[in-house]
């Protein structure tokens, strides 16, 4: 089963790092702009809840998909429009983005962020 999943993912046509990847660019712009809007216009506590919820959803999902090949297969197929080939067996860019935003929001007061 594991060999099938690995072969299945390797043959999936995902974008490479060198490709212009419009769906991914739109995903990143939309998510970063959404975080900016939430943090700017929502009360501080509510924006922390939104960011915390996103972190609590994405981080475990990313680590679980790396541990369980069948779950990874499902996630990669579901997120095919925004995933790259280099992310099949590595942590996704969204995890780094959310972790970075979480650290900045936690360490610095709101006017600086």
Biopython code that builds the backbone (N, CA, C, O; Angstrom):
import numpy as np
from Bio.PDB.StructureBuilder import StructureBuilder

atoms = [
    (1, "UNK", "N", (0.824, -1.198, 0.000)),
    (1, "UNK", "CA", (0.000, 0.000, 0.000)),
    (1, "UNK", "C", (0.866, 1.259, 0.000)),
    (1, "UNK", "O", (0.606, 2.193, -0.758)),
    (2, "UNK", "N", (1.890, 1.284, 0.847)),
    (2, "UNK", "CA", (2.758, 2.455, 0.926)),
    (2, "UNK", "C", (3.466, 2.704, -0.396)),
    (2, "UNK", "O", (3.592, 3.851, -0.824)),
    (3, "UNK", "N", (3.930, 1.642, -1.049)),
    (3, "UNK", "CA", (4.616, 1.803, -2.327)),
    (3, "UNK", "C", (3.682, 2.396, -3.372)),
    (3, "UNK", "O", (4.092, 3.240, -4.169)),
    (4, "UNK", "N", (2.410, 1.950, -3.369)),
    (4, "UNK", "CA", (1.436, 2.494, -4.312)),
    (4, "UNK", "C", (1.235, 3.981, -4.073)),
    (4, "UNK", "O", (1.190, 4.768, -5.019)),
    (5, "UNK", "N", (1.113, 4.365, -2.814)),
    (5, "UNK", "CA", (0.885, 5.773, -2.480)),
    (5, "UNK", "C", (2.070, 6.606, -2.929)),
    (5, "UNK", "O", (1.881, 7.660, -3.535)),
    (6, "UNK", "N", (3.289, 6.160, -2.647)),
    (6, "UNK", "CA", (4.482, 6.902, -3.052)),
    (6, "UNK", "C", (4.549, 6.998, -4.566)),
    (6, "UNK", "O", (4.787, 8.083, -5.097)),
    (7, "UNK", "N", (4.347, 5.891, -5.280)),
    (7, "UNK", "CA", (4.364, 5.918, -6.744)),
    (7, "UNK", "C", (3.262, 6.820, -7.277)),
    (7, "UNK", "O", (3.476, 7.574, -8.227)),
    (8, "UNK", "N", (2.095, 6.746, -6.673)),
    (8, "UNK", "CA", (0.958, 7.549, -7.091)),
    (8, "UNK", "C", (1.263, 9.037, -6.942)),
    (8, "UNK", "O", (0.914, 9.826, -7.820)),
    (9, "UNK", "N", (1.908, 9.431, -5.845)),
    (9, "UNK", "CA", (2.237, 10.837, -5.629)),
    (9, "UNK", "C", (3.358, 11.300, -6.543)),
    (9, "UNK", "O", (3.332, 12.429, -7.034)),
    (10, "UNK", "N", (4.330, 10.451, -6.774)),
    (10, "UNK", "CA", (5.451, 10.828, -7.632)),
    (10, "UNK", "C", (4.994, 11.074, -9.067)),
    (10, "UNK", "O", (5.587, 11.893, -9.769)),
    (11, "UNK", "N", (3.958, 10.385, -9.508)),
    (11, "UNK", "CA", (3.454, 10.539, -10.869)),
    (11, "UNK", "C", (2.409, 11.644, -10.999)),
    (11, "UNK", "O", (1.964, 11.951, -12.104)),
    (12, "UNK", "N", (2.021, 12.233, -9.889)),
    (12, "UNK", "CA", (1.041, 13.308, -9.905)),
    (12, "UNK", "C", (1.688, 14.552, -10.509)),
    (12, "UNK", "O", (2.814, 14.901, -10.155)),
    (13, "UNK", "N", (0.994, 15.205, -11.398)),
    (13, "UNK", "CA", (1.560, 16.371, -12.067)),
    (13, "UNK", "C", (1.333, 17.625, -11.233)),
    (13, "UNK", "O", (0.310, 18.298, -11.362)),
    (14, "UNK", "N", (2.305, 17.927, -10.374)),
    (14, "UNK", "CA", (2.282, 19.150, -9.578)),
    (14, "UNK", "C", (3.277, 20.128, -10.176)),
    (14, "UNK", "O", (4.149, 19.744, -10.956)),
    (15, "UNK", "N", (3.143, 21.382, -9.810)),
    (15, "UNK", "CA", (4.068, 22.396, -10.306)),
    (15, "UNK", "C", (5.422, 22.267, -9.615)),
    (15, "UNK", "O", (5.513, 21.832, -8.467)),
    (16, "UNK", "N", (6.478, 22.658, -10.346)),
    (16, "UNK", "CA", (7.822, 22.685, -9.786)),
    (16, "UNK", "C", (8.091, 24.081, -9.230)),
    (16, "UNK", "O", (7.325, 25.014, -9.472)),
    (17, "UNK", "N", (9.175, 24.213, -8.489)),
    (17, "UNK", "CA", (9.534, 25.521, -7.918)),
    (17, "UNK", "C", (9.778, 26.554, -9.017)),
    (17, "UNK", "O", (9.509, 27.739, -8.818)),
    (18, "UNK", "N", (10.275, 26.129, -10.151)),
    (18, "UNK", "CA", (10.614, 27.051, -11.234)),
    (18, "UNK", "C", (9.397, 27.482, -12.058)),
    (18, "UNK", "O", (9.489, 28.430, -12.837)),
    (19, "UNK", "N", (8.269, 26.806, -11.897)),
    (19, "UNK", "CA", (7.063, 27.133, -12.666)),
    (19, "UNK", "C", (6.371, 28.379, -12.117)),
    (19, "UNK", "O", (6.416, 28.657, -10.918)),
    (20, "UNK", "N", (5.733, 29.120, -13.016)),
    (20, "UNK", "CA", (4.834, 30.183, -12.566)),
    (20, "UNK", "C", (3.569, 29.475, -12.121)),
    (20, "UNK", "O", (2.941, 28.756, -12.898)),
    (21, "UNK", "N", (3.208, 29.677, -10.898)),
    (21, "UNK", "CA", (2.167, 28.887, -10.262)),
    (21, "UNK", "C", (1.062, 29.838, -9.793)),
    (21, "UNK", "O", (1.028, 30.233, -8.628)),
    (22, "UNK", "N", (0.171, 30.197, -10.702)),
    (22, "UNK", "CA", (-0.826, 31.231, -10.417)),
    (22, "UNK", "C", (-1.771, 30.863, -9.280)),
    (22, "UNK", "O", (-2.074, 31.713, -8.443)),
    (23, "UNK", "N", (-2.240, 29.631, -9.227)),
    (23, "UNK", "CA", (-3.156, 29.234, -8.145)),
    (23, "UNK", "C", (-2.473, 29.395, -6.792)),
    (23, "UNK", "O", (-3.098, 29.834, -5.826)),
    (24, "UNK", "N", (-1.202, 29.042, -6.722)),
    (24, "UNK", "CA", (-0.448, 29.170, -5.471)),
    (24, "UNK", "C", (-0.241, 30.632, -5.101)),
    (24, "UNK", "O", (-0.372, 31.006, -3.936)),
    (25, "UNK", "N", (0.081, 31.456, -6.089)),
    (25, "UNK", "CA", (0.262, 32.889, -5.827)),
    (25, "UNK", "C", (-1.029, 33.513, -5.310)),
    (25, "UNK", "O", (-1.010, 34.305, -4.368)),
    (26, "UNK", "N", (-2.140, 33.156, -5.926)),
    (26, "UNK", "CA", (-3.440, 33.681, -5.489)),
    (26, "UNK", "C", (-3.753, 33.188, -4.078)),
    (26, "UNK", "O", (-4.243, 33.959, -3.253)),
    (27, "UNK", "N", (-3.477, 31.909, -3.789)),
    (27, "UNK", "CA", (-3.683, 31.350, -2.449)),
    (27, "UNK", "C", (-2.875, 32.134, -1.410)),
    (27, "UNK", "O", (-3.409, 32.509, -0.367)),
    (28, "UNK", "N", (-1.589, 32.383, -1.692)),
    (28, "UNK", "CA", (-0.751, 33.103, -0.743)),
    (28, "UNK", "C", (-1.203, 34.549, -0.573)),
    (28, "UNK", "O", (-1.278, 35.047, 0.550)),
    (29, "UNK", "N", (-1.503, 35.224, -1.674)),
    (29, "UNK", "CA", (-1.952, 36.619, -1.566)),
    (29, "UNK", "C", (-3.256, 36.712, -0.786)),
    (29, "UNK", "O", (-3.411, 37.592, 0.060)),
    (30, "UNK", "N", (-4.187, 35.818, -1.062)),
    (30, "UNK", "CA", (-5.480, 35.828, -0.384)),
    (30, "UNK", "C", (-5.326, 35.520, 1.100)),
    (30, "UNK", "O", (-5.928, 36.191, 1.938)),
    (31, "UNK", "N", (-4.532, 34.518, 1.427)),
    (31, "UNK", "CA", (-4.385, 34.149, 2.839)),
    (31, "UNK", "C", (-3.630, 35.217, 3.627)),
    (31, "UNK", "O", (-4.012, 35.525, 4.756)),
    (32, "UNK", "N", (-2.581, 35.781, 3.064)),
    (32, "UNK", "CA", (-1.839, 36.838, 3.760)),
    (32, "UNK", "C", (-2.707, 38.086, 3.895)),
    (32, "UNK", "O", (-2.720, 38.719, 4.951)),
    (33, "UNK", "N", (-3.428, 38.444, 2.841)),
    (33, "UNK", "CA", (-4.317, 39.603, 2.918)),
    (33, "UNK", "C", (-5.429, 39.357, 3.938)),
    (33, "UNK", "O", (-5.807, 40.268, 4.675)),
    (34, "UNK", "N", (-5.952, 38.136, 3.982)),
    (34, "UNK", "CA", (-6.977, 37.791, 4.970)),
    (34, "UNK", "C", (-6.454, 37.928, 6.392)),
    (34, "UNK", "O", (-7.157, 38.432, 7.268)),
    (35, "UNK", "N", (-5.207, 37.475, 6.629)),
    (35, "UNK", "CA", (-4.609, 37.634, 7.963)),
    (35, "UNK", "C", (-4.424, 39.108, 8.299)),
    (35, "UNK", "O", (-4.667, 39.530, 9.430)),
    (36, "UNK", "N", (-3.993, 39.890, 7.310)),
    (36, "UNK", "CA", (-3.820, 41.329, 7.519)),
    (36, "UNK", "C", (-5.150, 41.994, 7.879)),
    (36, "UNK", "O", (-5.222, 42.771, 8.831)),
    (37, "UNK", "N", (-6.194, 41.690, 7.121)),
    (37, "UNK", "CA", (-7.520, 42.268, 7.375)),
    (37, "UNK", "C", (-8.021, 41.858, 8.758)),
    (37, "UNK", "O", (-8.514, 42.692, 9.517)),
    (38, "UNK", "N", (-7.895, 40.577, 9.081)),
    (38, "UNK", "CA", (-8.355, 40.085, 10.385)),
    (38, "UNK", "C", (-7.600, 40.780, 11.511)),
    (38, "UNK", "O", (-8.205, 41.208, 12.494)),
    (39, "UNK", "N", (-6.292, 40.891, 11.374)),
    (39, "UNK", "CA", (-5.488, 41.483, 12.440)),
    (39, "UNK", "C", (-5.706, 42.989, 12.549)),
    (39, "UNK", "O", (-5.619, 43.548, 13.642)),
    (40, "UNK", "N", (-5.986, 43.645, 11.435)),
    (40, "UNK", "CA", (-6.163, 45.095, 11.442)),
    (40, "UNK", "C", (-7.542, 45.510, 11.935)),
    (40, "UNK", "O", (-7.663, 46.461, 12.708)),
    (41, "UNK", "N", (-8.576, 44.811, 11.497)),
    (41, "UNK", "CA", (-9.936, 45.280, 11.757)),
    (41, "UNK", "C", (-10.692, 44.513, 12.838)),
    (41, "UNK", "O", (-11.729, 44.982, 13.308)),
    (42, "UNK", "N", (-10.204, 43.369, 13.234)),
    (42, "UNK", "CA", (-10.872, 42.615, 14.295)),
    (42, "UNK", "C", (-10.271, 43.005, 15.644)),
    (42, "UNK", "O", (-9.119, 43.436, 15.709)),
    (43, "UNK", "N", (-11.037, 42.859, 16.709)),
    (43, "UNK", "CA", (-10.434, 43.066, 18.033)),
    (43, "UNK", "C", (-9.247, 42.113, 18.215)),
    (43, "UNK", "O", (-9.213, 41.028, 17.635)),
    (44, "UNK", "N", (-8.292, 42.531, 19.018)),
    (44, "UNK", "CA", (-7.060, 41.756, 19.174)),
    (44, "UNK", "C", (-7.334, 40.310, 19.591)),
    (44, "UNK", "O", (-6.736, 39.385, 19.041)),
    (45, "UNK", "N", (-8.220, 40.113, 20.544)),
    (45, "UNK", "CA", (-8.516, 38.761, 21.017)),
    (45, "UNK", "C", (-9.111, 37.902, 19.895)),
    (45, "UNK", "O", (-8.744, 36.737, 19.739)),
    (46, "UNK", "N", (-10.023, 38.479, 19.121)),
    (46, "UNK", "CA", (-10.651, 37.734, 18.020)),
    (46, "UNK", "C", (-9.625, 37.375, 16.946)),
    (46, "UNK", "O", (-9.659, 36.273, 16.399)),
    (47, "UNK", "N", (-8.714, 38.299, 16.643)),
    (47, "UNK", "CA", (-7.697, 38.002, 15.628)),
    (47, "UNK", "C", (-6.742, 36.916, 16.118)),
    (47, "UNK", "O", (-6.283, 36.099, 15.319)),
    (48, "UNK", "N", (-6.435, 36.891, 17.418)),
    (48, "UNK", "CA", (-5.618, 35.810, 17.975)),
    (48, "UNK", "C", (-6.333, 34.472, 17.832)),
    (48, "UNK", "O", (-5.711, 33.458, 17.517)),
    (49, "UNK", "N", (-7.644, 34.475, 18.064)),
    (49, "UNK", "CA", (-8.425, 33.239, 17.947)),
    (49, "UNK", "C", (-8.413, 32.729, 16.509)),
    (49, "UNK", "O", (-8.255, 31.531, 16.274)),
    (50, "UNK", "N", (-8.579, 33.636, 15.548)),
    (50, "UNK", "CA", (-8.563, 33.242, 14.129)),
    (50, "UNK", "C", (-7.194, 32.668, 13.749)),
    (50, "UNK", "O", (-7.114, 31.611, 13.123)),
    (51, "UNK", "N", (-6.125, 33.364, 14.126)),
    (51, "UNK", "CA", (-4.773, 32.888, 13.814)),
    (51, "UNK", "C", (-4.483, 31.571, 14.531)),
    (51, "UNK", "O", (-3.941, 30.639, 13.937)),
    (52, "UNK", "N", (-4.846, 31.502, 15.800)),
    (52, "UNK", "CA", (-4.628, 30.273, 16.567)),
    (52, "UNK", "C", (-5.369, 29.089, 15.975)),
    (52, "UNK", "O", (-4.838, 27.980, 15.929)),
    (53, "UNK", "N", (-6.592, 29.321, 15.523)),
    (53, "UNK", "CA", (-7.378, 28.251, 14.899)),
    (53, "UNK", "C", (-6.704, 27.771, 13.614)),
    (53, "UNK", "O", (-6.613, 26.568, 13.366)),
    (54, "UNK", "N", (-6.237, 28.713, 12.803)),
    (54, "UNK", "CA", (-5.544, 28.341, 11.560)),
    (54, "UNK", "C", (-4.290, 27.523, 11.869)),
    (54, "UNK", "O", (-4.023, 26.516, 11.214)),
    (55, "UNK", "N", (-3.528, 27.957, 12.862)),
    (55, "UNK", "CA", (-2.310, 27.229, 13.243)),
    (55, "UNK", "C", (-2.661, 25.834, 13.751)),
    (55, "UNK", "O", (-2.012, 24.854, 13.384)),
    (56, "UNK", "N", (-3.693, 25.745, 14.600)),
    (56, "UNK", "CA", (-4.083, 24.445, 15.166)),
    (56, "UNK", "C", (-4.663, 23.496, 14.120)),
    (56, "UNK", "O", (-4.673, 22.283, 14.330)),
    (57, "UNK", "N", (-5.143, 24.026, 13.003)),
    (57, "UNK", "CA", (-5.638, 23.171, 11.924)),
    (57, "UNK", "C", (-4.517, 22.742, 10.975)),
    (57, "UNK", "O", (-4.388, 21.561, 10.652)),
    (58, "UNK", "N", (-3.709, 23.708, 10.532)),
    (58, "UNK", "CA", (-2.722, 23.431, 9.492)),
    (58, "UNK", "C", (-1.485, 22.692, 9.991)),
    (58, "UNK", "O", (-1.030, 21.757, 9.331)),
    (59, "UNK", "N", (-0.930, 23.083, 11.133)),
    (59, "UNK", "CA", (0.302, 22.448, 11.590)),
    (59, "UNK", "C", (0.143, 20.956, 11.853)),
    (59, "UNK", "O", (0.919, 20.165, 11.316)),
    (60, "UNK", "N", (-0.840, 20.536, 12.665)),
    (60, "UNK", "CA", (-0.984, 19.084, 12.864)),
    (60, "UNK", "C", (-1.277, 18.344, 11.554)),
    (60, "UNK", "O", (-0.775, 17.241, 11.333)),
    (61, "UNK", "N", (-2.092, 18.957, 10.690)),
    (61, "UNK", "CA", (-2.415, 18.312, 9.421)),
    (61, "UNK", "C", (-1.146, 18.086, 8.601)),
    (61, "UNK", "O", (-0.972, 17.027, 7.997)),
    (62, "UNK", "N", (-0.265, 19.080, 8.582)),
    (62, "UNK", "CA", (0.962, 18.963, 7.802)),
    (62, "UNK", "C", (1.871, 17.870, 8.366)),
    (62, "UNK", "O", (2.434, 17.083, 7.605)),
    (63, "UNK", "N", (2.017, 17.816, 9.670)),
    (63, "UNK", "CA", (2.870, 16.786, 10.271)),
    (63, "UNK", "C", (2.244, 15.396, 10.152)),
    (63, "UNK", "O", (2.955, 14.413, 9.941)),
    (64, "UNK", "N", (0.932, 15.308, 10.283)),
    (64, "UNK", "CA", (0.256, 14.011, 10.144)),
    (64, "UNK", "C", (0.360, 13.469, 8.725)),
    (64, "UNK", "O", (0.526, 12.265, 8.529)),
    (65, "UNK", "N", (0.261, 14.353, 7.737)),
    (65, "UNK", "CA", (0.344, 13.864, 6.361)),
    (65, "UNK", "C", (1.742, 13.340, 6.040)),
    (65, "UNK", "O", (1.896, 12.457, 5.196)),
    (66, "UNK", "N", (2.766, 13.882, 6.713)),
    (66, "UNK", "CA", (4.124, 13.373, 6.500)),
    (66, "UNK", "C", (4.334, 12.025, 7.189)),
    (66, "UNK", "O", (5.180, 11.234, 6.774)),
    (67, "UNK", "N", (3.573, 11.776, 8.224)),
    (67, "UNK", "CA", (3.699, 10.511, 8.971)),
    (67, "UNK", "C", (2.870, 9.385, 8.361)),
    (67, "UNK", "O", (3.268, 8.222, 8.426)),
    (68, "UNK", "N", (1.729, 9.713, 7.773)),
    (68, "UNK", "CA", (0.809, 8.706, 7.240)),
    (68, "UNK", "C", (0.668, 8.868, 5.724)),
    (68, "UNK", "O", (-0.001, 9.794, 5.266)),
    (69, "UNK", "N", (1.285, 7.986, 4.946)),
    (69, "UNK", "CA", (1.282, 8.104, 3.483)),
    (69, "UNK", "C", (-0.112, 8.183, 2.852)),
    (69, "UNK", "O", (-0.303, 8.931, 1.893)),
    (70, "UNK", "N", (-1.073, 7.441, 3.360)),
    (70, "UNK", "CA", (-2.423, 7.481, 2.778)),
    (70, "UNK", "C", (-3.063, 8.851, 2.995)),
    (70, "UNK", "O", (-3.740, 9.372, 2.109)),
    (71, "UNK", "N", (-2.847, 9.434, 4.176)),
    (71, "UNK", "CA", (-3.372, 10.777, 4.465)),
    (71, "UNK", "C", (-2.653, 11.809, 3.597)),
    (71, "UNK", "O", (-3.276, 12.746, 3.096)),
    (72, "UNK", "N", (-1.342, 11.635, 3.422)),
    (72, "UNK", "CA", (-0.567, 12.516, 2.553)),
    (72, "UNK", "C", (-1.104, 12.461, 1.127)),
    (72, "UNK", "O", (-1.255, 13.494, 0.475)),
    (73, "UNK", "N", (-1.391, 11.260, 0.649)),
    (73, "UNK", "CA", (-1.948, 11.079, -0.692)),
    (73, "UNK", "C", (-3.257, 11.853, -0.834)),
    (73, "UNK", "O", (-3.471, 12.549, -1.827)),
    (74, "UNK", "N", (-4.119, 11.728, 0.156)),
    (74, "UNK", "CA", (-5.416, 12.410, 0.115)),
    (74, "UNK", "C", (-5.235, 13.930, 0.124)),
    (74, "UNK", "O", (-5.868, 14.638, -0.658)),
    (75, "UNK", "N", (-4.365, 14.429, 1.016)),
    (75, "UNK", "CA", (-4.131, 15.875, 1.121)),
    (75, "UNK", "C", (-3.509, 16.414, -0.163)),
    (75, "UNK", "O", (-3.943, 17.446, -0.676)),
    (76, "UNK", "N", (-2.505, 15.731, -0.682)),
    (76, "UNK", "CA", (-1.835, 16.201, -1.903)),
    (76, "UNK", "C", (-2.822, 16.257, -3.064)),
    (76, "UNK", "O", (-2.810, 17.216, -3.835)),
    (77, "UNK", "N", (-3.666, 15.256, -3.200)),
    (77, "UNK", "CA", (-4.669, 15.285, -4.267)),
    (77, "UNK", "C", (-5.695, 16.393, -4.034)),
    (77, "UNK", "O", (-6.115, 17.053, -4.985)),
    (78, "UNK", "N", (-6.100, 16.604, -2.795)),
    (78, "UNK", "CA", (-7.088, 17.644, -2.489)),
    (78, "UNK", "C", (-6.522, 19.042, -2.723)),
    (78, "UNK", "O", (-7.243, 19.945, -3.149)),
    (79, "UNK", "N", (-5.235, 19.219, -2.443)),
    (79, "UNK", "CA", (-4.607, 20.539, -2.571)),
    (79, "UNK", "C", (-3.717, 20.650, -3.809)),
    (79, "UNK", "O", (-2.841, 21.512, -3.875)),
    (80, "UNK", "N", (-3.943, 19.786, -4.774)),
    (80, "UNK", "CA", (-3.128, 19.757, -5.995)),
    (80, "UNK", "C", (-2.963, 21.135, -6.654)),
    (80, "UNK", "O", (-1.862, 21.454, -7.100)),
    (81, "UNK", "N", (-4.016, 21.961, -6.731)),
    (81, "UNK", "CA", (-3.833, 23.254, -7.398)),
    (81, "UNK", "C", (-2.823, 24.186, -6.723)),
    (81, "UNK", "O", (-2.286, 25.083, -7.373)),
    (82, "UNK", "N", (-2.559, 23.987, -5.429)),
    (82, "UNK", "CA", (-1.658, 24.919, -4.744)),
    (82, "UNK", "C", (-0.384, 24.265, -4.217)),
    (82, "UNK", "O", (0.450, 24.951, -3.625)),
    (83, "UNK", "N", (-0.213, 22.970, -4.413)),
    (83, "UNK", "CA", (0.994, 22.295, -3.905)),
    (83, "UNK", "C", (2.052, 22.165, -4.989)),
    (83, "UNK", "O", (1.757, 22.119, -6.183)),
    (84, "UNK", "N", (3.284, 22.109, -4.532)),
    (84, "UNK", "CA", (4.410, 21.892, -5.428)),
    (84, "UNK", "C", (4.967, 20.491, -5.234)),
    (84, "UNK", "O", (4.751, 19.853, -4.204)),
    (85, "UNK", "N", (5.678, 20.034, -6.233)),
    (85, "UNK", "CA", (6.310, 18.719, -6.167)),
    (85, "UNK", "C", (7.240, 18.622, -4.961)),
    (85, "UNK", "O", (7.302, 17.580, -4.309)),
    (86, "UNK", "N", (7.960, 19.695, -4.661)),
    (86, "UNK", "CA", (8.919, 19.675, -3.551)),
    (86, "UNK", "C", (8.246, 19.539, -2.189)),
    (86, "UNK", "O", (8.923, 19.249, -1.203)),
    (87, "UNK", "N", (6.930, 19.742, -2.110)),
    (87, "UNK", "CA", (6.224, 19.668, -0.829)),
    (87, "UNK", "C", (5.569, 18.307, -0.570)),
    (87, "UNK", "O", (4.958, 18.116, 0.481)),
    (88, "UNK", "N", (5.680, 17.375, -1.490)),
    (88, "UNK", "CA", (5.018, 16.077, -1.321)),
    (88, "UNK", "C", (5.489, 15.386, -0.047)),
    (88, "UNK", "O", (4.675, 14.838, 0.696)),
    (89, "UNK", "N", (6.784, 15.406, 0.212)),
    (89, "UNK", "CA", (7.332, 14.706, 1.377)),
    (89, "UNK", "C", (8.017, 15.665, 2.345)),
    (89, "UNK", "O", (8.842, 15.245, 3.156)),
    (90, "UNK", "N", (7.680, 16.952, 2.264)),
    (90, "UNK", "CA", (8.263, 17.956, 3.159)),
    (90, "UNK", "C", (7.153, 18.843, 3.706)),
    (90, "UNK", "O", (6.013, 18.797, 3.245)),
    (91, "UNK", "N", (7.508, 19.643, 4.687)),
    (91, "UNK", "CA", (6.547, 20.573, 5.275)),
    (91, "UNK", "C", (6.158, 21.607, 4.220)),
    (91, "UNK", "O", (7.006, 22.084, 3.466)),
    (92, "UNK", "N", (4.880, 21.946, 4.174)),
    (92, "UNK", "CA", (4.362, 22.890, 3.182)),
    (92, "UNK", "C", (4.685, 24.335, 3.575)),
    (92, "UNK", "O", (4.932, 24.635, 4.742)),
    (93, "UNK", "N", (4.676, 25.202, 2.594)),
    (93, "UNK", "CA", (4.956, 26.614, 2.821)),
    (93, "UNK", "C", (3.975, 27.284, 3.764)),
    (93, "UNK", "O", (4.352, 28.200, 4.494)),
    (94, "UNK", "N", (2.725, 26.847, 3.763)),
    (94, "UNK", "CA", (1.711, 27.426, 4.642)),
    (94, "UNK", "C", (2.086, 27.236, 6.109)),
    (94, "UNK", "O", (1.809, 28.105, 6.936)),
    (95, "UNK", "N", (2.703, 26.126, 6.431)),
    (95, "UNK", "CA", (3.127, 25.875, 7.810)),
    (95, "UNK", "C", (4.176, 26.892, 8.238)),
    (95, "UNK", "O", (4.108, 27.425, 9.345)),
    (96, "UNK", "N", (5.140, 27.164, 7.373)),
    (96, "UNK", "CA", (6.160, 28.166, 7.682)),
    (96, "UNK", "C", (5.534, 29.558, 7.804)),
    (96, "UNK", "O", (5.879, 30.322, 8.706)),
    (97, "UNK", "N", (4.624, 29.878, 6.905)),
    (97, "UNK", "CA", (3.951, 31.177, 6.933)),
    (97, "UNK", "C", (3.194, 31.373, 8.242)),
    (97, "UNK", "O", (3.369, 32.389, 8.914)),
    (98, "UNK", "N", (2.359, 30.411, 8.606)),
    (98, "UNK", "CA", (1.571, 30.530, 9.834)),
    (98, "UNK", "C", (2.450, 30.558, 11.079)),
    (98, "UNK", "O", (2.165, 31.298, 12.021)),
    (99, "UNK", "N", (3.510, 29.765, 11.091)),
    (99, "UNK", "CA", (4.425, 29.760, 12.228)),
    (99, "UNK", "C", (5.108, 31.118, 12.369)),
    (99, "UNK", "O", (5.217, 31.649, 13.475)),
    (100, "UNK", "N", (5.564, 31.674, 11.264)),
    (100, "UNK", "CA", (6.206, 32.989, 11.290)),
    (100, "UNK", "C", (5.274, 34.084, 11.755)),
    (100, "UNK", "O", (5.647, 34.916, 12.582)),
    (101, "UNK", "N", (4.071, 34.089, 11.231)),
    (101, "UNK", "CA", (3.083, 35.094, 11.641)),
    (101, "UNK", "C", (2.757, 34.923, 13.120)),
    (101, "UNK", "O", (2.655, 35.908, 13.851)),
    (102, "UNK", "N", (2.594, 33.687, 13.562)),
    (102, "UNK", "CA", (2.306, 33.427, 14.975)),
    (102, "UNK", "C", (3.404, 33.939, 15.889)),
    (102, "UNK", "O", (3.118, 34.537, 16.926)),
    (103, "UNK", "N", (4.659, 33.712, 15.517)),
    (103, "UNK", "CA", (5.790, 34.187, 16.321)),
    (103, "UNK", "C", (5.809, 35.708, 16.380)),
    (103, "UNK", "O", (5.975, 36.283, 17.456)),
    (104, "UNK", "N", (5.641, 36.364, 15.240)),
    (104, "UNK", "CA", (5.666, 37.830, 15.192)),
    (104, "UNK", "C", (4.534, 38.425, 16.022)),
    (104, "UNK", "O", (4.748, 39.369, 16.783)),
    (105, "UNK", "N", (3.337, 37.878, 15.879)),
    (105, "UNK", "CA", (2.176, 38.387, 16.619)),
    (105, "UNK", "C", (2.353, 38.161, 18.121)),
    (105, "UNK", "O", (1.934, 38.990, 18.930)),
    (106, "UNK", "N", (2.969, 37.046, 18.489)),
    (106, "UNK", "CA", (3.177, 36.736, 19.902)),
    (106, "UNK", "C", (4.261, 37.623, 20.526)),
    (106, "UNK", "O", (4.121, 38.055, 21.670)),
    (107, "UNK", "N", (5.337, 37.895, 19.783)),
    (107, "UNK", "CA", (6.483, 38.616, 20.337)),
    (107, "UNK", "C", (6.337, 40.133, 20.358)),
    (107, "UNK", "O", (6.878, 40.794, 21.245)),
    (108, "UNK", "N", (5.613, 40.689, 19.391)),
    (108, "UNK", "CA", (5.587, 42.138, 19.258)),
    (108, "UNK", "C", (4.203, 42.704, 19.534)),
    (108, "UNK", "O", (3.191, 42.061, 19.253)),
    (109, "UNK", "N", (4.164, 43.928, 20.092)),
    (109, "UNK", "CA", (2.861, 44.559, 20.328)),
    (109, "UNK", "C", (2.176, 44.913, 19.009)),
    (109, "UNK", "O", (2.828, 45.053, 17.975)),
    (110, "UNK", "N", (0.885, 45.050, 19.061)),
    (110, "UNK", "CA", (0.071, 45.254, 17.865)),
    (110, "UNK", "C", (0.528, 46.424, 16.982)),
    (110, "UNK", "O", (0.575, 46.249, 15.765)),
    (111, "UNK", "N", (0.866, 47.598, 17.515)),
    (111, "UNK", "CA", (1.275, 48.693, 16.606)),
    (111, "UNK", "C", (2.515, 48.368, 15.769)),
    (111, "UNK", "O", (2.646, 48.869, 14.652)),
    (112, "UNK", "N", (3.417, 47.548, 16.282)),
    (112, "UNK", "CA", (4.633, 47.207, 15.542)),
    (112, "UNK", "C", (4.338, 46.196, 14.445)),
    (112, "UNK", "O", (4.874, 46.289, 13.341)),
    (113, "UNK", "N", (3.476, 45.226, 14.761)),
    (113, "UNK", "CA", (3.162, 44.171, 13.802)),
    (113, "UNK", "C", (2.507, 44.797, 12.601)),
    (113, "UNK", "O", (2.151, 44.093, 11.655)),
]
sb = StructureBuilder()
sb.init_structure("model")
sb.init_model(0)
sb.init_chain("A")
sb.init_seg("    ")
for serial, (resi, resn, name, xyz) in enumerate(atoms, 1):
    if name == "N":
        sb.init_residue(resn, " ", resi, " ")
    sb.init_atom(name, np.array(xyz, "f"), 0.0, 1.0, " ", f" {name:<3s}", serial, name[0])
structure = sb.get_structure()
